[in-house]
């Protein structure tokens, strides 16, 4: 009798263990859905770093594995046209990236203006500089050392500045550098109350930190107000309508992007600055992801 009870108990325990294994296996099969992949191309300008890292956080909340691809402006448009990256959030149109759009625009999807009409490029000086127009630069060339401090050679603002030197017949050399290099030169000159002229754009954190002004551009070389635009590879809308929907709803303000840039310029990491903005704007992020607010 005792032996029968032991046998029955063993059978019950074995059955329970088998049910537990099957249940666990069933749960595992239901929760191992692979993450979706998305890639974001960007140029390492302060504004692009800010919006790209914010969108990385947004897509991660939406369940994506996100890859960031840092390239120069020309290769960025090439990558979008070839489908090597899925999207970018910082195309400047219609002026700054005009040549790239003319070359690749028919091979790229124009999603939307995420900051419409608020962008501007041109030559920027500290407000204590006593000229106000590009056509005055030659009269004070010695005070600037006959130099315009620029950024990367492949940037749209670089080619526009080369054009400005020709059209205004400026006795200046454009010194190409990087966004960070230009900002460092600007800050150093301002600390010494020296004259400096740089290739500048807005939105950018330097306008929050320093008292600056754009020089008037009577010839219109730099164009007028611009849109900051989200572009995607052709086919993304069909391949991943969820991702395309997020991009089509992504729109924010100059104040939003500037706040992220200011945090980064103040020493916060790119990731932490993006996380802080996302945490402070849950309704906006929820709308971008799902089309509804929390």
N, C-alpha and C positions, 0 to 999 in steps of 0.2 A: 504493500500500500504506500509506504514511504517512497519507494522507488518510482511508482507511477506519478506521485505528486511532483517529484523532482523533474521527471521527464516533461510533464505538462508545463511546469514553470519555465523550463528551458525553451520549449516551443514558443511560449508567449513572449519571452524576452527576445528570442531570435526574430519573431515576427515584427515586434515593435522596432527593433533595430533596422530591419529591412525597410519598413515604412518610413523611418526617419531618413534613411539614405535616399530613398526615392523622392521624398518631399524636398530634401535639400537640393538634389539634382534638378528637380523641377524649378525651384526658386532661382537657382543659378542660371538656368537656361533663359529665364525671363528677364534677368537683370544685367546680362553681359552684352547689351547692344553696343556695337562699336561707336566711338565718338566720330562726329563729322569733322572733316578737315577744311580749313580756309586759310588762304595766304594773303597777306597785306603788303603791298609794295609801297615804299616811301623814300623820300630824300631826307637826309639828316638835317633839315632845317628845324628850328625850334617849334614852329607851328605844326609841322608834319609829325614830329616826334610826339607832340601832345595829343593830337587827334588820333594818331595811329595807336598809341597806347591805351587811350580811352576805348577805342573800338575793339581792341584786343580783350579788354575786360568785359565788354558787352557781349562779344561772341562767346567768350568762355562761359558767361552766365547762361547763354543759350545752348550750351552743350557742345561747343566746337573745340577741337584742337587747333590752335592758331599758330601760324608761322609768320614771323616778320622778316621781310626781305628789304634790306637797305641798299639802295643803288643811287646813281646820279640820275638827273632828270631825263636825259635822252634814253638811257637803258631802261628806265621805268616805263616809258611809253612803248618801247620795243617789247618789253616783257608782257605788258597788257595786250598788245596786238598779237603776240604769239600764244597767249594763254598761259604763260609761265607763272603769272601771279593772278589772283582772283580779282583784286580791286585795290584802289588807292582812294584816300579821302582828301588829298590836297593837290588837285590840279588847279592852277590859277588861269582862268580864262575870262575874257577872250584875248588878253594882251600878252601876259608874261610867257605863257606856253603856246603862243600862237603858232610858231614854226613847227612844234611837235604835233600839234593838233592837225595842222595842214598835211603833215606827212602820214600820221597814223589814225586820224579821227574816224575814217570809214571802217577801221578794223577794231574799234573800241566802242563799248556801250556807254553813252552819257546817261548817268543815273539821275542825278539831281544836283542842285546848288545847296550845299549844306550850310554855307554862310553866304547868302546872296548880297551882292552889291556893297560889301563892307571892306573889301581888300583894296590895297593901293601899293604901287611900287614907285620908286624914284630916287633922287639924290637927297640925302638927309644930313643936316648939320645941327650942332648944338644951337639953342636959341640965342646964345650970346654972340654968335657970328652975325655980323652987321649987313650981310647981303641977303637977298630974298629970292633970287632968280638964277637959273642956270646960266643965263646969258651975261651975268655979272662975274662969273668965276674967273675969267682971264684977267680981269682988272686987279684981282687979289691972289693970283696964282702962287706968289712967293709965300703967302701966309699959310697956304695948304701944302707947301713943299712940292707943288705941281703933281700931287698924287690924289687919286680917288681910291679909297680902300674898298675892295670888293669881296665877293665870296667865290664859290667854285666856278671854274671856267665853263662848265656845261650848263650853268643856271640861265634861265630866261632873262633875268635882270642883268646878267653879265653881257649878253649880246645886245640888250637894249642900251646899256651904258656905252658899249663900243660904238653903237650907232649915234648916241648923243655926242660923244667926243667928235665924231665926224661932222654931224649936222651943225653943231655949235662951234666947230673949229676950235676946240678946247686945247690949250697947251698943257695937257695933263696926261699922265700915265695911269692906266687902270692896274692896280696891284691886286691880283686875284689871290684869294686865301680860302677861307671857309666861313660858314656862319659864325662859328665860335671865335675864329680868329678876328673877324671883323668886329664882333662885339667887344672883344678884349682890347683891340686898338682904340675903339670908341671910348670905352671906359677909362683907359689910361690917359687919353688926351683930355677928357673932361676933368679928370682929377687934377690935371696940371693947367686947366683953363686954356688949353691950346686949341687952335683951329683945326678942324678935321672935317672931311666930307666923305661919306660912306654910301654904298649902295644899300638902300633901306626899303623895308616893306612893313605894312601894317595889315593885320594885327601882328604885334611882336612885343615881347616883354620890355624891350629897351624904352618904349614910350611910357611905360609905367615908372621905370627907374630914373630916367633922365628927362630933362626939359629939351625937347627936340622939335625940329620943324622940317617939313619937306621944302625944297627949293621949287619955286614955280617953274613950269615947263612950257613956255609959250609955244614951242614947236610941236608939242604933243607927242614927243618921242616915247614916253612911258605910258601913254594911253590914259584912260580915266579909271573910274571905279570898276572893280573886278569882282567876279564871283569865285569863291572857293568851292570846287566841284568834286563830287564823287564819281569816279569812272570805274567801270568793271570790264572784265574780259567778255567778249561775245560768247553767248551760250550759258552764262551763269544763271540768267533768269530761268532758263529751261532746266538746267542741271540741278539747281538748288534754289527753288522759289522762296524757301524760308530765308536763306541768306540774302537774296535779292530784296525781299520785303524789308528786312532790317535796314539795308542800305537806302532803300527808297524813303524810309521814314526818318532816317538820320538827318537831323537839322538842329543846329544850335546857334549861339550868338558869339559876337566878338568878345563879349565879357566872359563867356564860358571858356573859350580857348585861351584867352589871356590869363585867366586864373590858374589854369594848369601850367602854362608857360612860366608864370611868376613863381609857382611852387618849385618847379624844377630849377629855375634860375637861382632860387633861394637856397638850394642845397638838397631838396627832396629828390629821391630817386624817381626815374620816369614811371616805374611801376607804382610806387607809393602815391605819386601825384595823381595818376590816373585812377587808382582805387579810391582816393579821397574824393575826387569829383563824382565818381559813380555812386559812392555811398551817400553823398549829399544830395543826389538827384534821382531817387528811386523811381518816382513817377515817370520822369522823362525816359529813363532806361527801360522801364517796363513797356512804355509805349513803343519805343524803337523795336523791342524784341517781339512783342505780340500784337501791337496795334491797339492795346488797351492799357489803362493805368491800373496800379494796384489798388 
